[in-house]
Amino acid sequence: MKTKLGVVLSGGGAKGAYEAGFSKALSEFNIQPDVIAGTSIGALNGAIYSANKNTKDVALALEKIWKDLANTKALSFIDKKKTFMTFVEVVTLFSPIAPVTRLARVISYLFSKGNNKSGALTTEPINNILGNYTSIEKLRMGLPFYVGLTQSNGNLIDALRFFELENNGLTEYRKIKDLKDEDIYKTILASAALPIFFDAQKIDGVEYRDGCLGSLNNEWGNTPAKPLIEKESCTHLIVCHLNEGSFFDRNDPIFDNTQIIEIRPTQDTFSKFWFSTLRFSVDKIDLWMNQGYEDSKRILSESFKALSTKNQRINSEIKSDISIERLKNQNFFIPDIKQRVL
């Protein structure tokens, strides 16, 4: 069977800097994926992979992008007053000291503003990255690239899904090459559109938001490995998580014919508070980039060593079987044996 390698990039906002360090490690091992999948910030990083193809070029581009994000204003409010009022409304929605019951407040918010799909932050920084480092043509001609996104049901339901208080969303996977030109960037933006913070994106008459909002119970949404197995038949996956707890069921039959290497943070530098996803500070970005590089380099080295040992053992067993068969048949012809290593 021909080896086909897929790379999966999880979502996690500013923690996506970890994936820049991951890409640097891939480049040093000269690992070139055949296909990419990403959700949320993983979709943005994945677009750089797809458009630039060569891992060394990707590593250089992502390092520059993330350093620029750390040293510039990565997040800009569309309307500061409106943003503040929206924040107050969401906080008081769940406040136990509010003068009315929680149920009444939820119903009131749902009927008044719960269906609103607009966000408080501008997408201009993301648009600039896509415009400077990719193009529609490059994404069409680049590596096959899948993006995870979820249909929006308005800020209230979307926010409940984000905080894992409601889990009826279902992640959809879109192959960028198959989309209309006008939908390519919108699909990537939709995948990274956190509820309340970013506008939902309308694609073919349907509004979509962050892919992490769907399939939270098994991580298929935030860590979109599924399309690379089901649609691309990848024999090997390298998965970059942005959360030490983002597991999916490795006993799922879908993995029966796929070998997986999982990269995940080994140090407790990722705050479990959701707001860390918006911390584009210089110290955090540098820390997460370095951690992504060190974790990836160590885990890949250990994994390749284990694979090499396994392949040597298999090769030895094959040679032994051939020798036995040769003696039985008195046939001294020994065919060449080619071993495939990831």
C-alpha positions in Angstrom: 0.0 0.0 0.0 1.3 3.4 -0.9 2.1 5.7 2.1 -0.1 8.8 2.3 0.6 11.3 5.0 -1.9 13.7 6.4 -1.3 16.6 8.9 -4.1 17.6 11.2 -4.1 21.1 12.9 -6.3 21.7 15.9 -8.1 24.9 16.8 -7.1 27.0 19.8 -6.9 30.7 19.0 -3.6 32.4 19.9 -2.3 29.0 21.0 -2.0 28.3 17.3 1.5 29.7 17.7 2.3 26.2 19.0 1.6 24.9 15.4 4.3 27.3 14.1 6.8 25.5 16.3 5.4 22.2 15.1 5.9 23.2 11.5 9.6 24.1 12.2 10.1 20.6 13.6 8.5 19.0 10.5 10.8 21.0 8.3 13.9 19.8 10.1 12.8 16.2 9.7 12.1 17.0 6.0 8.5 15.7 6.4 6.3 16.7 3.5 2.6 16.0 4.0 0.3 14.9 1.2 -2.9 16.5 2.6 -3.8 19.0 5.3 -6.9 19.5 7.6 -7.5 22.3 10.1 -10.2 23.9 12.2 -10.3 27.4 13.6 -6.7 28.8 13.9 -5.7 25.4 12.5 -7.6 26.3 9.3 -5.6 29.6 9.0 -2.3 27.8 9.6 -3.4 25.0 7.3 -4.0 27.5 4.5 -0.4 28.5 4.8 0.6 24.8 4.5 -1.6 24.3 1.5 -0.6 27.4 -0.4 3.2 27.0 0.2 3.5 23.2 -0.1 7.1 22.9 1.0 7.4 22.5 4.8 10.5 24.6 5.0 8.7 27.5 3.3 5.7 26.9 5.6 7.9 27.0 8.7 9.4 30.3 7.7 6.1 31.9 6.8 4.3 30.8 10.0 7.2 32.0 12.2 7.0 35.5 10.6 3.2 35.5 10.7 3.1 34.7 14.4 5.9 37.1 15.4 4.0 39.8 13.5 0.8 38.9 15.3 2.6 39.2 18.7 4.0 42.6 17.8 1.0 44.2 16.3 -2.7 44.6 17.2 -4.0 41.2 16.3 -7.5 41.9 17.7 -9.4 45.0 16.8 -12.9 45.9 17.9 -15.4 47.0 15.4 -17.3 49.1 17.9 -15.8 49.3 21.5 -19.1 50.6 23.1 -21.1 47.8 21.4 -18.5 45.3 22.4 -18.6 46.3 26.1 -22.4 46.2 26.2 -22.4 42.7 24.6 -19.8 41.5 27.1 -21.9 42.8 30.0 -25.0 41.2 28.6 -23.3 37.8 28.3 -21.7 38.0 31.8 -25.0 39.0 33.5 -26.8 36.3 31.6 -25.1 33.7 33.8 -24.7 35.8 36.9 -26.4 34.4 40.0 -27.0 37.9 41.5 -29.2 39.2 38.6 -32.6 40.4 39.8 -34.6 37.9 37.6 -34.3 34.2 37.3 -31.7 32.6 35.0 -34.4 31.0 32.9 -36.1 34.3 32.4 -32.8 35.9 31.4 -32.0 33.2 29.0 -35.4 33.4 27.4 -35.2 37.2 27.2 -31.7 37.1 25.6 -32.8 34.4 23.2 -35.7 36.3 21.9 -34.0 39.7 21.8 -30.4 39.0 20.7 -29.8 35.3 20.8 -30.2 34.9 17.0 -27.7 37.6 16.3 -24.7 36.2 14.3 -22.5 39.3 14.3 -19.2 39.6 16.1 -17.4 42.3 18.0 -13.9 41.9 16.3 -12.8 42.8 12.8 -11.4 40.0 10.6 -9.0 42.4 8.9 -5.8 40.9 10.4 -6.9 37.4 9.2 -7.8 38.8 5.8 -4.3 40.5 5.6 -2.6 37.2 6.4 -4.6 35.3 3.8 -3.9 38.0 1.2 -0.2 38.3 1.9 0.7 34.6 2.2 -1.9 32.8 0.1 -4.1 33.3 -3.0 -7.1 31.6 -4.5 -4.9 30.2 -7.2 -2.3 28.9 -4.7 -5.0 27.2 -2.6 -6.4 25.6 -5.7 -3.0 24.3 -6.9 -1.6 23.6 -3.4 -1.9 20.6 -1.1 -5.4 19.2 -0.7 -6.9 21.0 2.3 -9.9 20.3 4.4 -11.5 22.9 6.8 -14.0 22.2 9.6 -16.9 24.5 10.2 -20.3 24.4 11.9 -23.7 25.9 11.0 -24.4 28.9 13.2 -27.6 29.1 15.4 -26.9 32.6 16.7 -24.7 33.9 19.4 -26.5 32.3 22.3 -26.5 28.7 21.1 -23.1 29.1 19.5 -21.6 30.4 22.8 -23.2 27.5 24.7 -21.6 25.1 22.3 -18.2 26.8 22.8 -18.5 26.4 26.5 -19.6 22.8 26.0 -23.0 23.4 27.6 -24.8 22.4 24.5 -23.6 19.7 22.0 -26.0 19.3 19.2 -23.7 20.9 16.6 -22.2 18.8 13.8 -19.0 19.8 12.1 -18.9 19.8 8.3 -15.7 19.3 6.4 -15.1 21.3 3.2 -12.4 20.6 0.7 -11.0 24.0 -0.3 -10.3 22.9 -3.9 -13.9 22.0 -4.5 -15.3 25.4 -3.5 -16.3 28.4 -5.6 -13.6 31.1 -5.7 -15.8 33.5 -3.7 -16.3 30.9 -0.9 -12.7 29.9 -0.3 -11.6 32.7 2.0 -15.1 32.8 3.6 -14.9 29.1 4.5 -11.5 29.7 6.2 -12.9 32.7 8.0 -16.0 30.8 9.1 -13.8 28.0 10.6 -12.1 30.6 12.8 -15.2 32.6 13.7 -15.6 32.3 17.5 -19.2 33.1 18.6 -19.7 36.7 19.8 -16.2 37.7 18.7 -16.4 37.2 14.9 -19.1 37.4 12.4 -20.6 34.2 11.0 -19.9 33.8 7.3 -22.7 33.2 4.8 -21.9 30.4 2.3 -24.5 29.2 -0.2 -27.2 31.0 1.9 -26.2 29.3 5.2 -24.2 31.0 8.0 -21.3 29.2 9.5 -19.0 29.6 12.4 -16.0 27.9 14.1 -15.7 24.1 13.4 -14.9 23.5 17.1 -18.6 24.1 17.9 -19.5 20.7 16.5 -18.7 17.1 17.5 -17.1 18.3 20.8 -17.7 14.9 22.5 -15.1 13.2 20.3 -12.9 16.0 19.1 -13.7 15.4 15.5 -14.7 19.1 15.2 -11.7 20.8 16.7 -9.3 18.2 15.5 -10.5 17.2 12.0 -8.8 13.9 11.4 -11.9 12.2 10.0 -11.9 13.6 6.4 -8.2 12.6 5.9 -9.1 9.0 6.8 -12.5 8.7 5.2 -12.0 10.9 2.1 -8.3 10.8 1.5 -7.5 7.3 2.8 -4.3 8.5 4.6 -2.2 5.6 5.9 -0.4 7.9 8.4 -1.4 11.0 10.3 0.5 13.5 12.4 -1.9 15.4 14.6 -1.0 18.6 16.4 -3.3 19.3 19.4 -3.5 22.6 21.2 -4.8 21.1 24.4 -3.3 18.3 26.5 -6.8 17.0 27.0 -8.1 17.0 23.4 -8.4 13.2 22.9 -10.5 11.3 20.5 -11.2 7.6 20.8 -8.2 5.7 19.4 -10.2 2.5 19.5 -12.6 3.9 16.9 -12.6 1.4 13.9 -11.9 4.4 11.7 -8.2 4.2 12.8 -7.8 0.5 12.0 -5.7 1.1 8.9 -4.1 4.3 9.9 -0.9 4.9 12.0 -1.1 8.1 14.1 1.5 10.3 15.8 -0.1 12.8 18.2 1.7 16.0 19.2 0.3 17.6 22.3 1.6 20.1 24.9 3.6 18.4 27.6 4.0 21.4 29.9 1.2 23.3 31.7 1.7 26.6 29.9 -1.7 26.6 28.3 -4.2 28.2 30.6 -7.5 26.3 30.9 -9.4 29.6 30.9 -11.0 30.1 27.5 -9.8 33.7 27.3 -6.2 32.5 26.7 -7.3 31.8 23.2 -7.2 35.5 22.6 -3.9 36.3 24.3 -1.7 37.4 21.4 1.1 38.8 23.6 4.8 38.6 22.7 5.7 36.5 25.8 2.9 33.9 25.2 3.5 33.6 21.5 7.2 33.1 21.9 6.6 30.6 24.7 4.1 28.6 22.7 6.2 28.6 19.5 9.2 27.3 21.4 7.1 24.7 23.2 5.5 23.5 19.9 9.0 23.0 18.5 10.5 21.2 21.4 7.5 18.9 22.0 7.2 18.1 18.3 11.0 17.4 17.9 11.0 15.1 20.9 7.8 13.2 20.0 8.7 12.8 16.3 12.2 11.5 17.2 10.8 8.9 19.6 8.1 7.9 17.1 10.4 7.5 14.2 12.8 5.5 16.4 10.0 3.1 17.4 8.9 2.8 13.7 12.4 2.1 12.6 12.7 -0.7 15.2 9.4 -2.1 14.2 10.3 -2.1 10.5 13.7 -3.8 11.3 11.9 -6.5 13.1 9.4 -7.0 10.3 12.2 -7.0 7.8 14.1 -9.6 9.8 11.0 -11.8 10.0 10.4 -11.5 6.2 14.0 -12.5 5.5 13.7 -15.4 7.8 10.6 -16.6 6.1 12.2 -16.3 2.7 15.3 -18.2 3.8 13.1 -21.0 5.1 11.1 -21.1 1.9 14.3 -21.1 -0.1 15.7 -24.1 1.7 12.4 -25.9 1.3 12.4 -25.4 -2.5 16.1 -25.4 -2.9 15.7 -22.1 -4.6 18.6 -19.7 -3.9 17.0 -16.7 -5.5 16.4 -13.9 -2.9 14.2 -11.1 -4.0 14.9 -7.5 -3.1 13.0 -6.3 -0.1 11.9 -2.7 0.1 10.8 -1.4 3.4 8.6 1.7 3.7 9.3 4.0 6.5 7.1 7.0 7.3 
